[in-house]
Amino acid sequence: MVTVIETWFLKEEFTDKVIPIMQELDDIVGPNAHADPGWSGHAGFYQYDAEPTRVIMMYPWRSREMHRQVCAVEDPMLADFTSKYCERPRQVQYLTELPVEVDHDHDH
């Protein structure tokens, strides 16, 4: 299992329409992603406060390899979306969760 972070770089003129634009993105790739065997849960969408043209999607996926396969299918589906709304293509990064114990009783 990996956590995927996709960074989207919107054009300046679309920062006031981020929610409908990200909904459009989800409508484009969501059905295919949810049908993929690598799908492991819904994405969260986050806009940077200090840089409103930057939006990230974060979600779990079964493996890097499986995610790379779904990206290869999604990229052509996203060509028009990216051209219309984005300064450049999405950036995809992978995170592996570390097994750090965080359930401690603290006197706070």
Residue frames as a rotation matrix with the C-alpha (Angstrom) as fourth column:
MET 1
0.583 0.812 0.000 0.00
0.812 -0.583 0.000 0.00
0.000 0.000 -1.000 0.00
VAL 2
-0.676 -0.733 0.082 1.22
0.735 -0.678 -0.007 3.49
0.061 0.055 0.997 -0.88
THR 3
0.316 0.679 -0.663 -0.16
0.512 -0.710 -0.483 6.98
-0.799 -0.187 -0.572 -0.48
VAL 4
-0.220 -0.298 0.929 -0.31
0.961 -0.229 0.154 8.89
0.167 0.927 0.337 -3.74
ILE 5
0.109 0.219 -0.970 0.02
0.338 -0.925 -0.171 12.66
-0.935 -0.309 -0.174 -3.85
GLU 6
-0.035 -0.034 0.999 -0.89
0.987 -0.158 0.029 14.32
0.157 0.987 0.039 -7.12
THR 7
-0.292 -0.086 -0.952 -0.03
0.365 -0.930 -0.029 17.99
-0.884 -0.356 0.303 -7.38
TRP 8
0.236 0.476 0.847 -2.01
0.971 -0.146 -0.189 20.05
0.034 0.867 -0.497 -9.84
PHE 9
-0.628 -0.556 -0.544 -0.73
0.517 -0.821 0.242 23.44
-0.581 -0.129 0.804 -11.01
LEU 10
0.320 0.894 0.313 -3.74
0.883 -0.161 -0.441 25.53
-0.344 0.417 -0.841 -12.03
LYS 11
-0.401 -0.320 0.859 -3.59
0.666 -0.745 0.034 28.62
0.629 0.586 0.511 -14.17
GLU 12
-0.965 -0.108 -0.237 -3.96
0.247 -0.668 -0.702 31.81
-0.082 -0.736 0.671 -12.13
GLU 13
-0.692 0.722 0.026 -7.31
-0.639 -0.628 0.444 32.74
0.337 0.290 0.896 -13.66
PHE 14
-0.001 0.727 -0.687 -8.94
-0.135 0.681 0.720 29.58
0.991 0.094 0.097 -12.26
THR 15
-0.869 -0.426 -0.251 -8.12
0.162 0.234 -0.959 29.94
0.467 -0.874 -0.135 -8.55
ASP 16
-0.674 0.684 0.278 -11.62
-0.693 -0.456 -0.559 31.21
-0.255 -0.570 0.781 -7.80
LYS 17
0.369 0.810 -0.457 -13.15
-0.907 0.421 0.013 28.11
0.203 0.409 0.890 -9.46
VAL 18
-0.623 -0.782 0.004 -11.08
-0.763 0.606 -0.227 25.40
0.175 -0.144 -0.974 -7.82
ILE 19
-0.442 0.478 0.759 -13.97
-0.386 0.662 -0.642 23.34
-0.810 -0.577 -0.108 -6.43
PRO 20
0.672 0.738 -0.064 -15.88
-0.403 0.292 -0.867 22.91
-0.621 0.609 0.494 -9.72
ILE 21
0.306 -0.644 -0.701 -12.61
-0.883 0.082 -0.462 22.30
0.355 0.760 -0.544 -11.59
MET 22
-0.740 -0.587 0.329 -11.53
-0.672 0.677 -0.300 19.58
-0.046 -0.443 -0.895 -9.16
GLN 23
-0.002 0.818 0.576 -15.04
-0.351 0.538 -0.766 18.10
-0.936 -0.204 0.286 -9.37
GLU 24
0.723 0.198 -0.662 -14.64
-0.683 0.061 -0.728 18.00
-0.104 0.978 0.179 -13.15
LEU 25
-0.304 -0.913 -0.272 -11.30
-0.882 0.378 -0.282 16.22
0.361 0.154 -0.920 -12.68
ASP 26
-0.661 0.098 0.744 -12.92
-0.461 0.729 -0.506 13.67
-0.592 -0.678 -0.437 -10.40
ASP 27
0.457 0.889 0.037 -15.73
-0.442 0.263 -0.858 13.14
-0.772 0.376 0.513 -12.91
ILE 28
0.445 -0.373 -0.814 -13.14
-0.856 0.090 -0.509 12.41
0.263 0.924 -0.279 -15.62
VAL 29
-0.408 -0.800 -0.439 -10.91
-0.599 0.598 -0.532 9.95
0.689 0.046 -0.724 -13.74
GLY 30
-0.363 0.264 0.894 -13.08
-0.895 0.168 -0.413 8.76
-0.260 -0.950 0.175 -10.86
PRO 31
0.691 0.719 0.065 -15.06
-0.679 0.678 -0.281 6.01
-0.246 0.150 0.957 -12.61
ASN 32
0.547 -0.575 -0.608 -11.95
-0.266 0.569 -0.778 4.47
0.794 0.587 0.158 -14.13
ALA 33
-0.475 -0.781 0.405 -9.98
-0.621 -0.028 -0.783 4.73
0.623 -0.624 -0.472 -10.89
HIS 34
-0.108 0.517 0.849 -12.74
-0.936 0.234 -0.261 3.20
-0.334 -0.823 0.459 -8.79
ALA 35
0.878 0.446 -0.173 -12.97
-0.478 0.792 -0.380 0.24
-0.033 0.416 0.909 -11.18
ASP 36
0.180 -0.906 -0.382 -9.22
-0.566 0.223 -0.794 -0.36
0.805 0.359 -0.473 -11.08
PRO 37
0.641 0.062 -0.765 -8.00
0.403 0.821 0.404 -3.24
0.653 -0.567 0.501 -8.87
GLY 38
-0.435 -0.887 -0.157 -5.40
0.670 -0.202 -0.714 -0.91
0.602 -0.416 0.682 -7.34
TRP 39
-0.099 0.481 0.871 -8.03
-0.301 -0.849 0.435 1.46
0.949 -0.219 0.229 -5.95
SER 40
-0.484 -0.160 -0.860 -7.93
0.673 0.561 -0.483 1.54
0.559 -0.812 -0.164 -2.14
GLY 41
-0.061 0.518 -0.853 -9.97
0.880 -0.375 -0.291 4.56
-0.471 -0.769 -0.433 -1.11
HIS 42
0.730 0.492 0.475 -11.29
0.662 -0.683 -0.309 7.97
0.172 0.540 -0.824 -2.02
ALA 43
-0.343 -0.863 0.371 -9.08
0.761 -0.487 -0.428 11.00
0.550 0.136 0.824 -2.56
GLY 44
0.421 0.325 -0.847 -8.94
0.703 -0.707 0.078 14.13
-0.573 -0.628 -0.526 -0.46
PHE 45
0.248 -0.276 0.929 -8.44
0.750 -0.553 -0.364 17.45
0.614 0.786 0.070 -2.25
TYR 46
0.401 -0.229 -0.887 -6.37
0.736 -0.496 0.461 20.23
-0.545 -0.838 -0.030 -0.65
GLN 47
0.637 -0.192 0.747 -5.59
0.452 -0.692 -0.563 23.75
0.624 0.696 -0.354 -1.86
TYR 48
-0.336 -0.832 -0.442 -2.49
0.923 -0.196 -0.331 25.50
0.189 -0.519 0.833 -0.59
ASP 49
0.608 0.559 -0.564 -3.41
0.698 -0.714 0.045 28.65
-0.378 -0.421 -0.825 1.32
ALA 50
0.151 -0.665 -0.732 -0.21
-0.014 -0.742 0.671 30.48
-0.988 -0.091 -0.121 0.39
GLU 51
-0.826 -0.416 -0.380 -0.25
-0.403 -0.035 0.915 29.28
-0.394 0.909 -0.139 -3.22
PRO 52
-0.041 0.969 0.243 -3.88
-0.422 0.204 -0.883 28.93
-0.906 -0.139 0.401 -4.38
THR 53
0.284 0.095 -0.954 -2.89
-0.955 0.117 -0.273 27.76
0.085 0.989 0.124 -7.87
ARG 54
-0.666 -0.602 -0.440 -1.54
-0.522 0.798 -0.301 24.56
0.532 0.030 -0.846 -6.32
VAL 55
0.379 0.828 0.414 -3.94
-0.925 0.328 0.190 21.76
0.022 -0.455 0.890 -5.42
ILE 56
-0.785 -0.606 -0.124 -3.09
-0.601 0.795 -0.079 18.29
0.147 0.012 -0.989 -4.19
MET 57
0.552 0.798 -0.242 -5.05
-0.682 0.599 0.419 15.09
0.480 -0.066 0.875 -4.24
MET 58
-0.614 -0.719 0.326 -4.03
-0.778 0.479 -0.408 12.48
0.137 -0.504 -0.853 -1.70
TYR 59
0.566 0.824 0.023 -5.27
-0.823 0.563 0.075 8.89
0.049 -0.061 0.997 -1.68
PRO 60
-0.093 -0.580 0.809 -4.21
-0.516 0.723 0.459 5.30
-0.852 -0.375 -0.367 -0.98
TRP 61
0.487 0.178 -0.855 -3.35
-0.840 0.363 -0.403 2.83
0.239 0.915 0.326 -3.77
ARG 62
0.987 -0.001 0.163 -2.36
-0.056 0.937 0.344 -0.83
-0.153 -0.349 0.925 -3.65
SER 63
0.250 -0.958 0.142 1.10
0.713 0.281 0.642 -0.34
-0.655 -0.059 0.753 -5.21
ARG 64
-0.153 -0.422 -0.894 3.26
-0.330 -0.831 0.449 2.07
-0.932 0.363 -0.012 -7.19
GLU 65
-0.941 -0.283 0.183 3.24
0.044 0.434 0.900 -0.27
-0.335 0.855 -0.396 -10.17
MET 66
-0.284 0.921 0.268 -0.54
0.943 0.318 -0.094 -0.51
-0.172 0.226 -0.959 -10.22
HIS 67
0.395 0.415 -0.820 -0.81
0.347 -0.893 -0.285 3.25
-0.851 -0.172 -0.497 -9.92
ARG 68
-0.532 -0.649 -0.545 1.62
-0.324 -0.438 0.838 3.84
-0.783 0.622 0.023 -12.78
GLN 69
-0.831 0.290 0.475 -0.60
0.545 0.603 0.583 1.62
-0.117 0.743 -0.659 -14.93
VAL 70
0.219 0.969 -0.112 -3.72
0.917 -0.243 -0.316 3.63
-0.334 -0.034 -0.942 -14.12
CYS 71
0.107 -0.260 -0.960 -1.82
-0.028 -0.965 0.259 6.88
-0.994 -0.001 -0.111 -14.79
ALA 72
-0.879 -0.471 0.073 -0.94
0.023 0.110 0.994 5.61
-0.476 0.875 -0.086 -18.27
VAL 73
-0.387 0.839 0.384 -4.66
0.916 0.299 0.269 5.18
0.111 0.455 -0.883 -18.93
GLU 74
0.401 0.612 -0.682 -5.60
0.747 -0.649 -0.144 8.51
-0.531 -0.452 -0.717 -17.32
ASP 75
-0.455 -0.691 -0.562 -3.02
0.294 -0.712 0.637 10.72
-0.840 0.125 0.528 -19.04
PRO 76
-0.904 0.158 0.397 -4.80
0.367 -0.189 0.911 10.73
0.219 0.969 0.113 -22.44
MET 77
0.056 0.986 -0.157 -8.15
0.932 0.005 0.361 11.22
0.357 -0.167 -0.919 -20.68
LEU 78
0.412 0.045 -0.910 -6.72
0.696 -0.660 0.283 14.31
-0.588 -0.750 -0.303 -18.95
ALA 79
-0.491 -0.718 0.493 -5.09
0.866 -0.341 0.366 15.99
-0.095 0.606 0.790 -21.96
ASP 80
-0.091 0.531 0.842 -7.90
0.501 -0.707 0.500 18.50
0.861 0.467 -0.202 -22.58
PHE 81
0.841 0.396 -0.369 -8.42
0.491 -0.268 0.829 19.15
0.229 -0.878 -0.420 -18.86
THR 82
0.183 -0.876 -0.445 -4.70
0.801 -0.130 0.585 19.83
-0.570 -0.464 0.678 -18.35
SER 83
-0.562 -0.391 0.729 -4.46
0.793 -0.507 0.339 22.05
0.237 0.768 0.595 -21.41
LYS 84
0.187 0.775 0.603 -7.48
0.446 -0.614 0.651 24.10
0.875 0.147 -0.460 -20.38
TYR 85
0.909 0.406 0.095 -6.89
0.073 -0.379 0.923 24.54
0.410 -0.832 -0.374 -16.63
CYS 86
0.773 -0.608 -0.185 -3.23
0.436 0.296 0.850 23.82
-0.462 -0.737 0.493 -15.84
GLU 87
0.602 -0.685 -0.411 0.13
-0.716 -0.690 0.102 25.49
-0.354 0.233 -0.906 -16.23
ARG 88
-0.439 -0.738 -0.512 1.76
-0.840 0.540 -0.059 22.06
0.320 0.404 -0.857 -16.59
PRO 89
0.094 0.487 -0.868 0.94
-0.155 0.869 0.470 18.37
0.983 0.090 0.158 -16.13
ARG 90
0.884 0.303 0.355 0.28
-0.403 0.112 0.908 16.90
0.235 -0.946 0.221 -12.72
GLN 91
-0.329 -0.944 0.005 3.17
-0.720 0.247 -0.648 15.77
0.611 -0.217 -0.761 -10.55
VAL 92
0.761 0.568 -0.315 2.77
-0.278 0.723 0.632 12.34
0.587 -0.394 0.708 -8.96
GLN 93
-0.399 -0.852 0.340 4.63
-0.738 0.078 -0.670 11.34
0.544 -0.518 -0.660 -5.80
TYR 94
0.408 0.467 -0.785 4.47
0.050 0.847 0.530 8.22
0.912 -0.255 0.322 -3.66
LEU 95
-0.174 -0.387 0.905 4.72
-0.909 -0.289 -0.299 7.96
0.378 -0.875 -0.302 0.10
THR 96
-0.065 0.110 -0.992 5.20
0.224 0.970 0.093 4.85
0.973 -0.216 -0.087 2.21
GLU 97
0.665 0.391 0.636 3.83
-0.501 -0.398 0.768 5.03
0.554 -0.830 -0.069 5.73
LEU 98
-0.482 -0.866 -0.132 6.35
-0.336 0.322 -0.885 4.34
0.809 -0.383 -0.446 8.46
PRO 99
0.282 0.641 -0.714 5.31
0.404 0.596 0.694 2.10
0.871 -0.484 -0.091 11.36
VAL 100
-0.776 -0.508 0.373 5.92
-0.060 -0.530 -0.846 4.73
0.627 -0.679 0.381 14.05
GLU 101
-0.266 0.668 -0.695 3.94
0.913 0.406 0.041 4.10
0.310 -0.623 -0.718 17.24
VAL 102
-0.730 0.037 0.683 1.81
-0.029 -0.999 0.024 7.18
0.683 -0.002 0.730 17.92
ASP 103
0.393 0.918 -0.052 -0.75
-0.057 0.081 0.995 5.82
0.918 -0.388 0.084 20.41
HIS 104
-0.614 -0.639 -0.463 0.83
0.506 0.132 -0.853 6.94
0.606 -0.757 0.243 23.65
ASP 105
0.622 0.709 -0.332 -0.75
0.721 -0.353 0.597 8.22
0.306 -0.611 -0.730 26.83
HIS 106
-0.508 -0.760 0.406 0.66
0.551 -0.649 -0.525 11.68
0.662 -0.043 0.748 27.34
ASP 107
-0.040 0.435 -0.899 -0.02
0.934 -0.304 -0.188 13.98
-0.355 -0.847 -0.394 30.23
HIS 108
-0.895 -0.214 0.392 -1.10
0.377 -0.833 0.404 16.98
0.240 0.510 0.826 28.15
